[in-house]
Amino acid sequence: MYSSCNPLSAPALTSSPPIPRQFSSLASVSGWCVSKQPFGLIIDSRKLQTNSRATSLSSTIAHGKVDMSSASEVITDNSSAVVEIEEAAENITIFSLDPSLESYKDHFKYRIRTFRDQKGLIEKHEGSLEEFALGYLRFGFNHEEGCIVYREWAPAAQEAEVIGDFNGWNGAAHKMEKDQFGVWSVRIPDIGGDPAIPHNSRVKFRFKHGNGVWVDRIPAWIKYATRDPTKFAAAYDGVYWDPPPTERYQFKYPRPPKPQAPRIYEAHVGMSSSEPHVNTYREFADDVLHRIRANNYNTVQLMAVMEHSYYASFGYHVTNFFAVSSHSGPPEDLKYLIDKAHSLGLRVLMDVVHSHASNNITDGLNGFDVGQSSQDSYFHTGARGYHKLWDSRLFNYANWEVLRFLLSNLRWWLDEFKFDGFRFDGVTSMLYHHHGINMGFSGNYNEYFSEATDVDAVVYMMLANNLIHSILPDATVVAEDVSGMPGLGRPVSEGGIGFDYRLAMAIPDKWIDYLKNKKDEEWSMSEISWSLTNRRYTEKCIAYAESHDQAIVGDKTTAFLLMDKDMYTGMSCLNDASPVIERGIALHKMIHFLTMALGGEGYLNFMGNEFGHPDWIDFPREGNGWSYDKCRRQWELVDTEHLRFKFLNAFDRAMNLLDEKFKFLASSKQFVSSTDDADKVIVFERGDLVFVFNFHPENTYEGYKVGCDLPGKYRVALDSDAWDFGGPGRVAHDSDHFTSPEGVPGVPETNFNNRTNSFKVLSPPRTCVVYYRVEEEEIKESKIDGYEASLAKLSNKEVSQRRDEDSNDDAKKLVPGTRALEDEDGA
């Protein structure tokens, strides 16, 4: 089964396992076998088993940037560097957080050495990691003084030329030259002071490979690619994108500060329209961003940004890595979207796909693979270079030019488009040679540190995170990993891989299991609580109740699992809610809120799930007649005042506002005091808030005793049962709850549920209520207990009416801010 592998709950290791073969002789070096290493810049952790300095030497010679005297210097004059690396490898601070990892010290030492060797080589021959990642200023098309220079790495090509609209698709006059590193280049002088290749005109790279065949390919570093919309299944063309200053978008707003905890709204621009068509970046910016801000999210995560010729791939089969997806518009429009998000105080993350590449030869990077060796290709050869479940190609992360390509790709999106970070897709596939296929990770550390670990990919991710946080220290970087790899979310300096957060991927699976396979009376509060809290100490998680994957055709969203076909007829407030709808709305709120409050240090919601969007997602394809009907978001449902979707949306808004005010997601204080499987009640503290979840389908508990840490007076902060959220309003919001001491402080056996204080509450069935402690200065009459009404004052209709307002001041009017949580008398 999948596990987030909490070290406190992982199986104890009674003895160290055998050291994997490739790590067994790290400490002894008997000689240098440089002549046996392949010529070409490739550092393969599975082939080099003796000493990392041998790797550096062969790589240095292969890249051709130093002569043999320099190579000799690597052997004889690097003792200080070796000592430095050895010291760093010995002082791995991640072991102090999880002593169980020390059994795998040799693995950690090896990958730290490999990382430092690779980074050292880059610094020696490219200046720095940051300069190395400026490859987009050298490769692809760049306008330099008086000419356009085009460079392409294609070692397998025998001849090459550039073709396009500018030369009538005849490259005879634009032959390219190849250097010793396999880089082809051509200089194309300006004509009459203007670039010879007009902006927004089509271009391609034509080359002849070993068997004498000429092929046309889209340049690997192309910044825009399009196809003829009038032709069915037309091939893509590269586009030379260099708009004049008057057409180039100029950013107006700074990046928002990094929030203490990200509340992420995951969105797919193309399917964000209420109409059955592909939405544009500008339409999303003008019509959808205000909805996101109004619901108090602080971060937008954009899917499908990188060009992908197959729209139905959800953006995960990337063909052109530096190109903005033309499905939703040109590059300048994406910049407009990001700038507008920043103006609203929203940070923007990009769903980046570096785990694999589309198998498409005609339109994608795979077209550069013409049967050459792995060291001359972006991808591994044979089975290692192919993902059999995804039907896609797998990168050779040990190759110098692959590292340049991928690291520069990250910097390109940060520098050119002002993204605030990334969500790395498919990290599990990158971490292991088996790619997680047919693997059920149990939490046993042997599953993470063995010959199955792809150290080349691990080192690439360490370099990537090092680069990202160097360029943008406040970046947010999230890993999509289902395996629970220890150290994934710890800094590189500690021996970790460097991500800020990992996705808590086991949580949606647990909710699906419960909704599909268990009756309400079979729900286990202890199991639910354990699943939500089972994460690694000091490694932050982004919790989410449902993934975008489960909305894809063939599965159902949480709302659809709860209410199914009743959603089509039972969501009108003009009629009494059926038992199915009542249960569905109540549990939808509870599931999402419990996931947020207990499941991690950040929260994520996929577009539309905040209001229980019905139906599934089905991209246009031959099987559905190329229909967009199920590939859109029906915003009119939440904008219609008499439909119950508005209640779910209002509660989502209130959840986020609660965190905005009390910062409970960022609090390290999390204590589950009760998981009563008989009562179906979970009680816990997050920060200084007390949460009470009653999942019982029938039982109301009057005077229900709940434990808490701090003594004093408590009041209702949020109530899922309130009228504003579609509930019958059974909990009084004007009641004060005074604590009683429980036993002797510091003597747990005398306390109530290990808490030194308690108070009593009313807990209706299928409700969640949050209580906050009234500070001494708040003893004066406060209206915080009724803030749900303030949250609901901004109707969905008003959001719709104001969605075209652009300024920060207007955006603030849309959002019931923290003042709504303070005394209204002092507002």
C-alpha positions in Angstrom: 0.0 0.0 0.0 1.0 3.6 -0.3 2.5 5.2 2.8 3.8 8.6 3.7 6.2 6.7 5.9 6.3 8.5 9.2 9.6 7.5 10.8 7.9 7.1 14.1 5.5 4.5 12.7 7.9 2.8 10.2 9.1 -0.7 11.0 12.1 -0.7 13.2 15.4 -1.8 11.5 17.2 -4.3 13.7 20.3 -4.4 11.6 21.9 -2.6 8.6 21.1 -4.2 5.3 23.9 -5.1 2.9 25.4 -2.2 1.2 24.3 -2.1 -2.5 27.0 -3.2 -4.9 27.5 0.3 -6.4 28.3 1.7 -3.0 30.5 -1.1 -1.7 33.9 0.3 -2.6 33.5 4.1 -2.2 36.3 4.3 0.4 38.9 2.6 -1.7 40.5 3.7 -4.9 43.0 1.4 -6.5 43.4 3.1 -9.9 41.9 5.2 -12.6 40.3 3.6 -15.6 39.5 6.6 -17.7 40.1 4.9 -21.0 37.3 2.5 -20.3 34.7 5.3 -19.7 32.5 6.2 -22.7 33.6 9.3 -24.5 30.8 11.8 -24.0 29.6 13.8 -21.1 27.6 11.2 -19.2 27.8 10.4 -15.5 26.0 7.2 -14.9 25.8 6.3 -11.2 25.1 2.7 -12.0 28.2 2.3 -14.1 30.7 4.2 -12.0 31.2 2.1 -8.9 34.6 3.1 -7.5 35.2 6.8 -7.0 33.4 10.0 -8.0 36.6 11.7 -9.0 36.9 9.3 -11.9 33.5 10.4 -13.0 34.7 14.0 -12.9 37.8 13.2 -15.0 36.0 11.3 -17.7 33.4 14.0 -17.9 35.9 16.8 -18.1 37.8 15.1 -20.9 34.6 14.2 -22.7 33.2 17.7 -22.7 36.4 18.8 -24.4 36.8 22.1 -22.5 40.2 21.2 -20.9 43.3 19.6 -22.2 45.1 16.6 -20.7 47.2 18.8 -18.4 44.0 20.1 -16.9 42.7 16.6 -16.7 45.9 15.6 -14.9 45.3 18.5 -12.5 42.0 16.9 -11.6 43.8 13.8 -10.5 46.7 15.4 -8.7 45.6 18.7 -7.3 42.1 18.2 -6.0 42.9 16.7 -2.6 41.3 19.7 -0.8 38.1 19.3 -2.8 38.0 15.6 -2.0 38.5 16.4 1.7 35.7 19.0 1.5 33.3 16.5 -0.1 34.3 13.8 2.4 33.6 16.1 5.3 30.2 17.1 3.9 29.4 13.4 3.3 30.3 12.6 6.9 28.2 15.4 8.4 24.8 14.6 7.1 22.4 16.5 9.4 19.3 14.7 8.2 20.4 11.7 10.4 19.7 13.8 13.5 16.1 14.1 12.4 15.7 10.5 11.6 18.4 8.2 13.1 17.0 5.2 11.2 18.5 6.7 8.0 22.0 6.3 9.3 21.8 2.6 8.3 21.9 3.9 4.8 24.8 6.3 5.3 26.8 4.9 2.3 23.9 5.7 0.0 23.6 9.2 1.3 27.4 9.7 1.1 27.4 8.5 -2.5 24.6 10.7 -3.8 26.1 13.8 -1.9 29.4 13.1 -3.6 27.8 12.7 -6.9 25.8 16.0 -6.5 28.9 17.9 -5.4 31.0 16.5 -8.2 28.4 17.4 -10.8 27.9 20.9 -9.3 31.6 21.4 -9.1 32.1 20.4 -12.8 29.4 22.9 -13.8 31.0 25.6 -11.8 34.4 24.9 -13.2 33.4 24.8 -16.9 30.3 27.0 -17.0 31.0 29.6 -14.3 28.1 28.6 -11.9 24.9 26.6 -11.8 23.0 29.8 -12.3 25.0 30.7 -15.5 24.7 27.1 -16.7 20.9 27.4 -16.5 20.9 30.4 -18.9 21.1 28.0 -21.8 18.1 29.6 -23.5 20.3 32.6 -24.1 22.7 30.5 -26.1 20.6 27.7 -27.6 17.6 28.0 -29.9 17.0 31.3 -31.7 18.5 34.4 -30.1 18.8 37.9 -31.7 22.3 39.1 -31.2 23.9 42.2 -32.6 23.0 42.4 -36.2 21.9 38.8 -36.6 19.9 35.9 -35.4 22.0 33.0 -34.1 20.4 29.6 -34.0 22.1 26.7 -32.1 20.9 23.2 -31.7 22.5 20.2 -29.9 22.2 17.2 -32.3 25.3 15.1 -32.2 23.7 12.4 -34.3 23.1 14.7 -37.2 25.4 14.4 -40.3 24.2 17.7 -41.9 21.8 20.4 -40.8 20.1 23.5 -41.9 17.3 25.8 -40.7 14.2 26.2 -42.7 11.0 28.2 -42.5 8.7 30.8 -43.9 11.6 33.3 -44.1 13.5 31.2 -46.7 10.6 29.5 -48.5 11.4 26.3 -46.5 14.6 25.9 -48.5 17.7 25.6 -46.3 20.3 25.6 -49.0 21.4 29.2 -48.0 21.3 28.5 -44.3 23.5 25.5 -43.7 24.6 24.9 -40.2 28.1 24.1 -38.8 28.8 21.5 -36.1 31.4 21.9 -33.3 33.2 19.2 -31.4 30.4 19.0 -28.8 27.7 18.2 -31.3 26.2 21.7 -31.4 25.1 23.0 -34.7 24.9 26.7 -35.4 24.2 29.3 -38.0 24.2 33.1 -38.1 21.5 34.8 -40.1 22.3 38.5 -40.7 19.6 41.1 -40.4 18.1 42.6 -43.5 17.7 46.3 -43.7 18.1 46.5 -39.9 15.3 44.0 -39.3 15.6 40.4 -38.2 15.8 38.1 -41.3 13.2 35.8 -39.6 10.1 37.8 -38.9 8.4 37.6 -35.5 5.7 34.9 -35.3 6.8 33.1 -38.4 7.3 29.4 -38.7 10.7 27.6 -38.5 12.1 24.1 -38.3 15.4 22.3 -37.9 16.2 20.0 -40.8 18.9 17.5 -40.5 20.3 14.3 -42.1 21.1 11.4 -39.8 23.2 8.3 -40.3 21.2 6.4 -42.8 21.2 9.5 -45.1 17.5 10.4 -44.5 16.6 14.1 -44.0 14.0 14.9 -41.4 12.3 18.1 -40.2 12.0 18.7 -36.5 10.7 21.5 -34.2 13.7 23.1 -32.6 14.3 21.7 -29.1 14.5 25.2 -27.5 11.6 26.7 -29.4 9.6 29.3 -27.4 6.3 28.8 -29.2 4.8 26.2 -31.5 1.5 26.1 -33.3 -0.5 24.1 -35.8 -2.9 24.9 -38.6 -6.3 25.0 -37.0 -8.0 24.4 -40.3 -6.4 21.0 -40.8 -7.4 17.9 -38.7 -4.4 16.5 -36.7 -2.0 18.9 -38.4 1.6 18.7 -37.4 3.0 21.5 -35.3 5.5 24.1 -36.5 8.0 25.9 -34.4 7.5 29.7 -34.3 10.2 32.3 -34.0 8.9 34.4 -31.1 10.5 37.7 -30.6 7.9 40.4 -30.4 8.9 44.1 -30.8 9.0 46.2 -27.6 5.5 47.6 -28.3 4.0 44.0 -28.3 6.1 42.5 -25.5 4.2 42.3 -22.3 5.8 44.3 -19.5 5.1 43.1 -15.9 3.6 45.7 -13.7 3.3 44.0 -10.3 5.8 42.4 -8.0 5.7 38.8 -6.8 3.5 38.5 -3.7 5.4 37.5 -0.5 5.6 33.8 0.3 2.7 32.8 2.5 3.3 30.9 5.8 1.2 28.1 4.4 0.1 27.7 0.7 -3.6 27.4 0.0 -3.4 26.2 -3.6 -6.1 26.4 -6.3 -5.1 23.9 -9.0 -6.5 25.0 -12.4 -6.4 23.9 -16.0 -6.8 27.0 -18.1 -8.1 25.3 -21.2 -11.1 23.7 -19.4 -11.9 26.7 -17.2 -14.6 28.2 -19.4 -18.3 27.6 -18.8 -18.6 27.3 -22.6 -17.7 24.1 -24.4 -14.4 25.3 -25.9 -10.7 25.7 -25.0 -10.4 28.7 -22.7 -7.6 31.3 -23.2 -5.1 32.7 -20.7 -6.7 36.2 -20.9 -10.2 34.8 -20.3 -8.9 32.8 -17.3 -7.2 35.9 -16.0 -10.3 38.1 -16.4 -13.0 35.6 -15.5 -11.6 33.0 -13.1 -8.8 34.6 -11.0 -11.3 36.8 -9.1 -13.2 33.7 -8.1 -10.0 32.1 -6.7 -9.1 35.2 -4.7 -12.6 35.6 -3.5 -12.4 32.1 -2.0 -9.3 33.2 -0.1 -6.7 31.0 -1.8 -3.2 32.5 -1.9 -1.7 30.4 -4.7 -2.7 29.2 -8.1 -1.2 26.1 -9.6 -1.4 26.0 -13.4 -1.6 22.7 -15.2 -0.8 22.1 -18.9 1.4 25.2 -19.4 4.2 23.5 -21.4 3.2 22.7 -25.0 1.6 19.3 -25.6 0.3 18.4 -29.0 -2.2 16.0 -27.6 -4.7 18.2 -25.7 -6.3 15.2 -23.9 -3.0 14.3 -22.2 -3.9 16.9 -19.5 -0.6 18.6 -20.3 1.5 15.6 -19.2 2.9 14.5 -22.5 5.0 17.5 -23.2 6.3 18.0 -26.7 8.0 21.4 -26.5 9.5 22.3 -23.1 10.2 26.0 -23.5 7.0 26.7 -25.4 3.8 28.0 -23.8 0.9 25.8 -24.7 -0.7 27.4 -27.8 -4.0 25.7 -27.0 -4.8 28.7 -24.8 -2.9 31.5 -26.5 0.5 33.1 -27.1 3.3 33.6 -24.5 2.4 37.3 -23.9 -1.1 36.3 -22.8 0.3 33.9 -20.2 2.4 36.7 -18.8 -0.7 38.8 -18.6 -2.4 36.1 -16.5 0.5 35.7 -14.1 0.8 39.5 -13.7 -2.8 39.8 -13.0 -2.6 37.0 -10.4 0.2 38.9 -8.7 -1.9 42.0 -8.7 -4.5 40.1 -6.7 -2.0 38.8 -4.2 -1.9 35.3 -5.7 1.3 33.4 -6.3 1.5 31.2 -9.3 3.1 27.7 -9.4 3.7 25.8 -12.6 3.0 22.1 -13.1 6.4 21.2 -14.6 7.0 17.8 -16.3 10.6 16.7 -16.2 9.9 13.1 -15.4 9.3 12.1 -19.1 8.6 13.5 -22.6 6.0 12.7 -25.2 6.8 9.8 -27.5 5.7 12.1 -30.4 8.4 12.1 -33.0 6.9 14.7 -35.4 6.2 17.4 -32.9 8.4 16.7 -29.9 11.9 16.3 -28.5 11.7 12.6 -29.2 12.2 13.5 -32.9 15.9 14.1 -32.2 16.4 10.5 -31.3 17.4 8.7 -34.5 18.9 5.6 -32.9 22.1 7.2 -31.5 23.8 6.2 -28.3 22.4 7.5 -25.0 25.3 9.9 -24.5 24.3 11.7 -27.7 20.6 11.8 -26.9 18.2 13.4 -24.5 17.0 10.0 -23.5 18.2 6.6 -22.4 18.3 3.9 -25.0 16.4 0.6 -24.8 14.0 -0.2 -22.0 15.6 2.3 -19.6 14.5 5.1 -21.9 10.9 4.1 -22.2 8.0 4.3 -19.7 5.8 1.3 -20.7 2.7 2.6 -18.8 2.9 6.2 -20.0 4.1 5.4 -23.6 6.7 8.1 -23.2 10.5 8.7 -23.2 12.7 8.9 -20.1 15.5 11.4 -19.8 19.2 10.6 -19.3 19.8 12.8 -16.3 23.5 12.1 -16.3 24.0 13.8 -19.6 25.6 17.3 -19.5 23.3 18.7 -22.2 20.2 17.2 -20.7 21.1 18.9 -17.4 21.6 22.2 -19.3 18.3 21.7 -21.1 16.2 20.9 -18.0 17.8 23.3 -15.6 17.6 26.1 -18.1 14.0 25.2 -18.6 13.3 25.9 -14.9 15.1 29.2 -15.0 13.2 30.2 -18.2 9.8 29.9 -16.6 11.0 31.7 -13.5 12.8 34.5 -15.3 10.7 35.1 -18.3 7.2 34.4 -16.9 7.7 35.2 -13.2 6.3 31.9 -11.9 6.7 31.6 -8.1 7.6 28.0 -8.1 6.8 24.5 -9.4 4.9 21.4 -8.7 7.2 18.6 -10.1 5.1 15.9 -11.7 5.9 12.2 -11.7 8.7 12.3 -9.0 8.1 8.7 -8.0 8.9 7.7 -11.6 12.1 9.7 -11.4 13.3 8.3 -8.1 13.4 4.7 -9.0 14.5 2.6 -12.0 11.3 0.6 -11.7 9.3 4.0 -11.8 7.0 2.7 -9.1 5.3 0.3 -11.5 3.7 -2.6 -9.6 5.2 -1.4 -6.4 3.3 -1.2 -3.1 5.5 1.0 -0.9 5.2 -0.2 2.7 7.5 2.3 4.4 10.4 -0.2 4.7 13.5 1.9 4.1 15.1 -0.8 2.0 12.5 0.2 -0.7 14.1 3.6 -0.9 17.8 3.0 -0.7 19.0 0.2 -3.0 20.0 -0.4 -6.6 16.5 0.4 -7.5 17.2 4.1 -6.7 18.0 6.2 -9.7 20.8 8.4 -8.2 21.2 10.3 -11.5 17.6 11.5 -11.2 18.0 12.2 -7.5 21.1 14.3 -8.2 19.2 16.2 -10.9 16.4 17.1 -8.5 19.0 18.2 -5.9 20.6 20.5 -8.6 17.1 21.7 -9.6 16.1 22.6 -6.1 19.4 24.2 -5.4 19.1 26.3 -8.5 15.4 27.3 -8.0 16.1 28.5 -4.4 19.2 30.3 -5.5 17.4 32.3 -8.2 14.2 32.8 -6.1 14.8 32.1 -2.4 11.0 32.4 -1.7 10.1 29.9 -4.3 7.6 27.1 -3.5 8.5 23.7 -4.9 6.2 20.7 -4.5 7.0 17.1 -5.3 4.4 14.6 -6.5 5.7 11.4 -4.9 3.6 8.5 -3.8 6.4 6.4 -2.4 7.2 8.5 0.7 10.9 8.8 0.0 12.6 9.9 3.2 14.5 13.2 2.9 12.6 14.3 -0.2 11.3 17.4 1.6 14.5 18.4 3.4 17.1 20.9 2.2 20.0 19.7 0.0 22.4 21.1 2.6 21.1 18.5 5.1 21.4 15.6 2.6 17.8 15.9 1.4 16.5 16.3 -2.1 15.4 19.8 -1.5 11.6 20.1 -2.1 9.6 22.4 0.1 6.5 20.2 0.2 5.4 16.8 -1.0 1.8 16.0 -2.0 0.0 13.8 0.5 -1.1 11.4 -2.1 -2.5 8.7 0.1 -5.2 10.9 1.5 -7.5 11.0 -1.6 -7.1 7.2 -2.0 -8.3 6.8 1.6 -11.4 8.9 1.0 -12.2 7.0 -2.2 -11.9 3.7 -0.4 -14.3 4.9 2.3 -16.8 6.4 0.0 -16.9 3.4 -2.3 -16.5 0.5 0.0 -17.6 1.4 3.5 -21.0 2.1 5.0 -21.1 5.2 7.3 -21.3 3.2 10.4 -18.1 1.3 9.3 -16.0 4.5 9.2 -13.1 4.3 11.6 -12.2 7.6 13.2 -8.8 6.3 14.3 -7.9 5.0 10.8 -9.0 8.3 9.2 -7.0 10.3 11.7 -3.9 8.0 11.3 -4.1 8.3 7.5 -4.2 12.1 7.7 -1.4 12.5 10.2 0.9 9.7 8.9 3.6 11.9 7.4 7.3 12.4 8.0 8.3 14.6 10.9 9.8 17.9 9.6 8.8 17.2 6.0 5.9 19.4 5.0 2.9 18.1 3.0 0.2 19.6 0.8 -3.0 17.9 1.7 -5.9 17.4 -0.7 -9.2 15.5 -0.4 -9.5 14.7 -4.1 -7.2 14.8 -7.1 -7.7 15.9 -10.6 -7.1 12.4 -11.7 -10.2 11.0 -10.1 -12.3 13.5 -12.1 -11.1 12.0 -15.3 -13.7 9.9 -17.2 -14.0 6.5 -15.6 -14.0 7.8 -12.0 -15.9 10.3 -9.9 -15.3 13.4 -7.8 -16.1 13.4 -4.1 -19.4 15.2 -4.7 -20.4 12.7 -7.4 -19.4 9.7 -5.2 -21.6 11.1 -2.5 -24.6 12.3 -4.5 -24.3 10.8 -8.0 -27.4 11.3 -10.2 -29.3 13.1 -7.4 -27.1 16.1 -8.1 -29.0 16.6 -11.4 -32.4 17.0 -9.7 -31.8 17.6 -6.0 -29.6 20.7 -5.7 -32.4 23.3 -5.8 -33.2 25.2 -2.6 -36.7 25.6 -3.8 -37.3 22.0 -2.7 -36.5 20.2 0.5 -33.2 18.3 0.3 -33.4 14.6 0.0 -31.5 12.4 2.5 -28.9 11.7 -0.2 -28.3 15.5 -0.8 -28.3 16.3 2.9 -25.7 13.6 3.6 -23.7 14.5 0.5 -23.4 18.2 1.3 -22.6 17.6 5.0 -19.9 15.0 4.3 -18.4 17.0 1.4 -17.8 19.9 3.8 -16.4 17.6 6.5 -14.1 15.6 4.2 -12.5 18.7 2.7 -12.1 20.5 6.0 -10.8 17.6 7.9 -8.2 17.0 5.2 -7.2 20.6 5.3 -7.0 20.9 9.1 -5.3 17.6 9.8 -3.6 16.4 6.6 -0.6 18.7 6.1 1.0 22.1 6.2 -0.7 23.3 3.0 -3.9 22.6 1.2 -4.9 22.1 -2.4 -8.2 22.0 -4.3 -8.8 21.3 -7.9 -10.9 23.8 -9.9 -14.6 23.3 -9.4 -14.3 20.8 -6.5 -14.8 23.7 -4.0 -18.5 23.8 -4.9 -19.0 20.1 -5.8 -18.8 20.3 -9.5 -20.9 17.5 -11.0 -20.0 15.1 -13.8 -16.6 13.9 -14.8 -13.9 15.3 -17.0 -13.8 14.0 -20.6 -11.4 15.6 -23.0 -12.5 15.8 -26.7 -11.6 12.5 -28.4 -12.9 10.3 -31.1 -14.9 8.2 -28.6 -17.0 11.2 -27.6 -17.3 12.8 -31.0 -14.6 15.4 -30.1 -17.0 17.0 -27.7 -16.0 19.7 -25.1 -19.2 19.3 -23.1 -17.5 17.5 -20.3 -14.3 19.5 -20.6 -15.4 22.7 -19.0 -16.4 24.2 -15.6 -20.1 25.0 -15.1 -19.7 28.3 -13.1 -23.3 29.1 -13.6 -24.1 26.4 -11.0 -22.4 28.2 -8.2 -23.6 31.6 -9.4 -27.3 30.6 -9.3 -28.7 31.8 -5.9 -31.3 29.0 -5.6 -28.8 26.1 -6.1 -27.1 24.4 -3.2 -23.7 24.5 -4.8 -23.4 28.0 -3.3 -23.3 26.5 0.2 -20.3 24.3 -0.6 -18.5 27.3 -2.2 -19.2 29.5 0.9 -17.8 26.9 3.2 -14.7 26.6 1.1 -14.3 30.3 1.3 -14.7 30.2 5.1 -12.2 27.4 5.5 -9.5 29.4 3.8 -10.5 32.5 5.7 -10.1 30.7 9.0 -6.5 29.8 8.1 -5.9 33.4 6.9 -6.9 34.6 10.4 -5.6 32.0 12.7 -2.7 30.5 10.7 -3.4 27.0 11.9 -1.8 25.3 8.8 1.5 26.9 9.6 1.4 25.9 13.3 3.6 23.1 14.5 1.1 22.4 17.2 -1.1 19.5 16.2 -2.6 17.2 18.8 -5.3 14.6 18.3 -6.9 14.1 21.7 -9.8 11.8 20.7 -10.7 9.4 17.9 -13.9 7.7 19.2 -15.0 5.0 16.8 -18.2 4.4 18.8 -19.3 8.0 18.9 -17.7 8.7 15.4 -16.1 11.8 16.7 -12.6 13.2 16.2 -11.3 16.0 18.4 -8.0 17.7 17.8 -6.1 21.0 18.2 -4.3 22.7 15.4 -2.6 25.9 16.7 -4.8 27.1 19.5 -8.0 26.1 17.7 -10.1 23.2 18.8 -11.8 21.1 16.1 -14.7 18.8 16.7 -15.8 16.5 13.9 -18.9 14.3 14.4 -19.3 11.8 11.6 -22.1 9.9 13.2 -25.1 9.8 10.8 -27.7 10.2 13.6 -26.4 11.0 17.0 -26.4 14.5 18.5 -24.2 14.9 21.6 -25.2 17.5 24.1 -22.6 18.5 26.6 -19.9 16.6 24.8 -16.7 16.9 26.6 -13.6 17.9 24.6 -10.1 18.3 25.8 -7.9 21.4 25.2 -4.5 22.7 26.2 -5.2 26.3 27.2 -7.7 27.3 29.8 -10.1 30.2 29.3 -13.3 31.0 27.3 -13.9 29.5 23.9 -16.3 30.6 21.2 -17.4 29.2 17.8 -15.1 30.2 15.0 -16.5 28.1 12.2 -19.6 25.9 12.0 -20.4 23.7 9.0 -24.0 23.3 10.3 -24.7 27.1 9.9 -27.5 28.3 7.6 -25.0 30.1 5.4 -23.4 26.7 4.6 -26.6 24.8 3.9 -27.0 23.4 7.4 -30.0 23.6 9.8 -28.2 25.9 12.2 -28.3 23.7 15.3 -25.2 25.2 17.1 -25.6 28.4 19.0 -22.9 31.0 18.1 -23.6 33.3 21.0 -22.6 30.8 23.7 -19.4 31.0 25.7 -17.6 27.8 26.6 -15.6 28.0 29.8 -12.9 25.4 30.5 -12.5 23.2 33.5 -9.1 22.0 34.8 -8.4 18.3 34.3 -6.0 16.6 36.7 -2.5 17.7 37.4 -0.5 19.5 34.7 2.4 17.3 33.5 0.8 14.1 34.7 -1.0 12.7 31.6 -2.8 9.9 33.4 -4.7 12.4 35.5 -5.8 14.5 32.5 -8.7 14.2 30.2 -7.6 12.7 26.9 -4.1 13.9 27.7 -5.3 17.5 27.9 -5.1 19.6 31.1 -8.4 21.4 30.4 -11.8 20.7 28.9 -15.1 22.3 27.9 -18.4 21.0 26.8 -20.1 21.5 23.4 -23.2 20.6 21.4 -22.2 18.3 18.5 -24.9 17.5 15.9 -24.5 14.6 13.5 -22.3 15.1 10.4 -21.0 18.4 11.5 -17.7 20.0 12.2 -17.3 23.0 14.5 -14.1 24.9 15.4 -13.6 26.8 18.6 -11.2 29.6 19.3 -9.9 30.9 22.6 -11.0 34.4 23.5 -8.0 36.5 24.6 -8.2 38.7 27.6 -8.5 41.9 25.6 -11.3 40.3 23.6 -13.5 39.8 26.7 -15.6 42.8 25.5 -18.5 41.7 23.4 -17.1 40.3 20.2 -19.0 39.3 17.1 -16.5 36.8 15.8 -19.0 34.0 16.6 -21.1 35.2 13.7 -18.4 35.7 11.1 -19.9 33.1 8.9 -22.5 35.6 8.0 -19.8 38.1 7.0 -18.3 35.4 4.8 -21.6 34.9 3.1 -22.3 38.6 2.6 -20.4 38.4 -0.6 -22.7 36.3 -2.8 -21.6 34.3 -5.7 -23.6 36.7 -7.9 -21.5 39.6 -6.7 -18.3 37.7 -7.4 -19.5 37.1 -10.9 -20.5 40.8 -11.4 -17.1 42.0 -10.2 -14.8 39.5 -11.9 -13.7 42.1 -14.4 -12.3 44.5 -11.8 -8.5 44.7 -12.1 -7.0 46.8 -9.3 -5.8 45.6 -5.9 -8.3 47.8 -4.1 -11.2 46.2 -6.1 -9.8 42.8 -5.4 -9.8 43.5 -1.6 -13.4 44.5 -1.9 -14.1 41.0 -3.2 -12.5 39.3 -0.3 -13.9 39.3 3.2 -10.5 40.0 4.8 -9.3 39.4 8.3 -11.1 42.4 9.6 -14.3 40.4 9.1 -13.0 38.2 11.9 -12.3 41.0 14.2 -14.8 43.1 16.2 -17.1 44.7 13.6 -17.5 47.6 16.1 -13.9 48.5 15.5 -13.9 48.0 11.7 
